[in-house]
Amino acid sequence: MPAHQLAPDITGDPADTLTAERRHLAASRAALRAMREHAQSLSSDAAGDWVSQQILQALLDQRVAALADHAGTPLFFGRLDRAADDDLPGTIYVGRRHVHDDRSRPMVIDWRAPVSRAFYQASPSDPMGVALRRRFGYHGGDLTAYEDEPLTQGVTLQHSKILTEEIERPRSGPMRDIVATIQPDQDEIVRSELGRTVCVQGAPGTGKTAVGLHRAAYLLFTHREKLARSGVMIVGPNRAFLSYISSVLPALGEVKVDQTTVAGILGDHSAPEDPAVSAVKGDARIAPVLRRALWMHIVKPAEGLLFTKGVNRYRVADHEVREIVASLRGTTRYGPGRTALAQRLAHMVLVRMEQRGESPDDRVQDAVARSRPVKQLVDQVWPKLTPQQVLHRLFSDPEFLAAAAKDDLTASEQALLLWAKPAKSFRSAKWSAADGALMDELADLIERTASLGHLVVDEAQDLSAMQLRALGRRCRTGSATVLGDLAQGTTPWSARSWTEVLTHLGFEEGAVTELTLGFRVPREILDYAARLLPSVAPDLAVPQSLRPGVGSLTVRPASDGSLAGAVREAAREALSREGSIGVIVPDDSVTAVSEALSHLEHRVLSPDSAEEHRLLVIPATLAKGLEYDHVIVVEPADIVDAEPRGLARLYVVLTRAVTSLTVLHARELPAQLC
């Protein structure tokens, strides 16, 4: 980008203005460096005891990490010249984090601060107290240009070239933050209140993932103390996706946010399973089945309790034990119920002691509750259980499953759940990914699951009802950001509506917002992919793109024998251009395509990899949520044929490109694309 202003300047000579802004950038970087050095100089020794020192040192380390200056990232990207006559500074620089000088005067204001909202929302019709908005252009970390937008009544804003170039800038490596390009409708979502659950239906290229991450950063800034205690968690579809988004929050100064997958929460269970079985296990109707299966382990006592202390014997009759069990059953979680049963039995013993003129205290009751006779009776009546034990019995015993299922599951569905060859014990059983959600449900019925302060769930449309329930109970506060695209649902249990998703999460009052205007995927590519929408999501609005992208799409037929050569040629063409390259192929063609590209340096993306290589071969099932400057899609028909919702998978694959898309095929294209 040339080092000159891109729009008429209303404040003076362009060269002098640019020089002054560069001086402010240099001074701001120096101030940030001083803030970091000051944080590094602080010691935890004064905290007193060792534990306090460790806690304080961890906080200091987080502070130092948050003050990191990323050399290739602009420290500020905007400026507001205020017209309002109030206590705020007349000139405000908006950037990724707050920076002040040695006298605590602000040099850069955090983009999340209330005063910064005008940078995203102000317009000539509502200037929000701002006379002039200035956008800065950068190359790497160097300020190279600026644009001025006067925000006075009657002025028509011109299209921002800086904004366009920032959105279209070629990408290599992980996802970048979008603080410089947040649009008004995105900003409304980002600044939603903490107590709200926001569900974002986002078409490809609308920035829904970035919006979700920026909302997490905004909430951490606005509710720092509260969320520092309760925690924020980002849940993505796989480790490759998490690697792709991993640098966004740290670039915004937020280094203490957990990022994980559903498997990371529910356990990495990988036993193969028929999709039809997984579908039954993922259905919300199995939740009451699990509840009954757990509580069915409680049995009526065959006899009462006899407690001996010295020469004294104290009895609790069997009918009294039954009454205690009946009063506790179903009114508490299973684990606390066991504890309460032991305490109630011990209390009855203390009553017998007092009836004989003794004066036992609480210590005696605790000792009785821990005594062998009480433990034996509790284990007999209310046995200690693990989720694995309950599932093992449920899937191994047809009569037990039928009693637990009642009318919630059909006979054929029960037959699907039963193991053909049951494992000898729960310890030797092999569990599937769907079983992980069932075990989590049971674990919560046994002991309450801890809740977070805020939860961000991406690609939520692909989660089963039971997986959604597992995530929902980790955010009982109702503060969540739910992201996805119904058109990109590729699992057999993919949601058909966001109302359904929010209900399973337990956030029925959540607000659904639809983003249909794309900024990244060129219009020519998006329109081509949208031909699939009537088949995969007919009720969704057709997405639109601000970028025409003329010439961005190439559809190239090839014979079977020349497909490998076509892949090599397309890869060479892409390598001659700037930006990242993703060669997306049917999963069973990964090896063959990688061999075809053996003369070119490349890597194959795996579910757990963190590859940042410029040329990647990507299995179609891993492409969701990722994007590349140049995408080469190999054999669309094979991608469609590989799974029941293959057309939805193809829609995902075709919308990963932000500069160019090349479609290579030897077979006939799916009819929807012809």
Buried (B, 14 or more C-beta within 10 A) or exposed (E): BEBEBBBEBEEEEBEEBBEEBBEBBEEBBBBBEBBBEEBEEBEBEEBEEEEEBEEBBEBBBBBBBBBBBEEEBBBBBBBBBBBEEEEBBEEBBBBBBBBBBEEEEBBBBBBBBEBBBBBBBBBBEEBBBBBBBBBBBBBEBBBBBBBBBBBEEEEEEEEBBBBBBBBBBEBEEBBBBBBBBBBEBBBBBBBBEBEBBBBBBBBBBBBBBBBBBBBBBBBBBBBEEBBBEBBBBBBBBBBBBBBBBBBBBBBBBBBBBEBEBBBBBBBEBEEEBEEEBBBBBBBBBBBBBBBBBBBBBBEEBEEBBEBEBEEEEBEBEBEBBBEBBEEBBEEEBBBBBBBBBBBBBBBBBBEBBEEEEEEBEEEBBEEBBEBEBBBEBBEEBBEEBBBBBBBBBBBBBEEBBEEBBEEBBEEEBBEBBBEEEEBEEBEEBEBBBBBBBBBBBBBBBBEEBEBBBBBBBBBBBBBBBBBBBBBBBBBBBBBBBBBBBBBBBBBBBBBEEBEBBBBBBBBEEBBBBBBBBBBBBBBBBBBBBBBBBEBBBEEBEEBBBBBEBEEBBEBEBBEEEEBBEBBBBBBEBBBEEEBBBBBBBBBEBBEBBBEBBEEBEBBBBBBEBEBEBBBBBBBBBBBBBBBBBBBBBBBBBBBBEBBEBBBBBBBBBBBBBBBBBBBBBBBEBBEBBE
